[in-house]
Amino acid sequence: MSTYTEQLITLAADECGQGRFDAATQLLRLALGQSGRDAFVLYGLGHMAYQQQNFAEAVRLFDQSIAMDATNPKAHIDRG
């Protein structure tokens, strides 16, 4: 993962912490575009979808994240 992608993820976490879920989602989509397909970024997008009560999209993104990296316990827990 590039430094730029890591910075986008950090900014997204800050936005999420401030309750700015739309901004966090946009930053994570930028990060996903930079990294191609990244299990951690997909998990983060799933978390944002959940926060915005878009549960079907959250499950879809958690499933994609788990398919790429089944070792992330948060993705399994949040999917449940």
N, C-alpha and C positions, 0 to 999 in steps of 0.2 A: 504494500500500500504506500502510495506516495505521501510526502509531507503535505502537499496541497490537499489531498483527500482527507488526511488526518485532521487538518485545520478546519475543513468544512464540517467534519463530524463533530469536532469540538464546538464550533459555532452553533451547530444544530442542537447540541445538548444544552448549550446556554439558552438558546431561544426556547427550547422545551421547558427548561426550568423556570422561565418567565411566563409560561403559559401561551407563548406565541407559536402554536402548533403549525399554522400555515407557513410561517417563515422557516421553521425547522424542517418541514417537509420539503420545501423548495431547496434548502441547502443539502439535504440528504439526496435529493434527485440529482443535484449537481455532482455530489460525491459519487453516486452510482454511475453517472456518465463518465466520470474520470477513471473509475476503477473497473468498468465493464460490469461484471456481475460479482458482487461481494456479499457474502452471507451476513456479515455484520451490518452492512448498510441496509440490506433487505430487512433484517430484523428491526433496525431503527425505523424504517418506513412502516413496517407493521405496527410498531408501537405508536407512531403518529396517527395511523389510521384508527387504531383502537381509541386513542385519546379523543379523536373527532367522532367517535361512535360509528365509524364505518367498519362494522365487525366482519362483514364478508370479505372486504379487502384486506383487513388485518389478518384473517385466517389464511388467505391466499399468499400473502407476503411471508407470514411465519412458515408456511409449508415450503415455500421456495428457499427460505433461509435454512431450514432444517435439512432439506434435500441436499444442499451444498455443504453443510457442516452440521452433522447430527450431534456434535459434542457441546453445543451451546445450550446449557440448561435453561437459560432465560427464555430462549425461543420456545422450548417445549412447555415451560410453565405458562408463559403468556398465551400460547396457543390454546392451552387448556382452559 
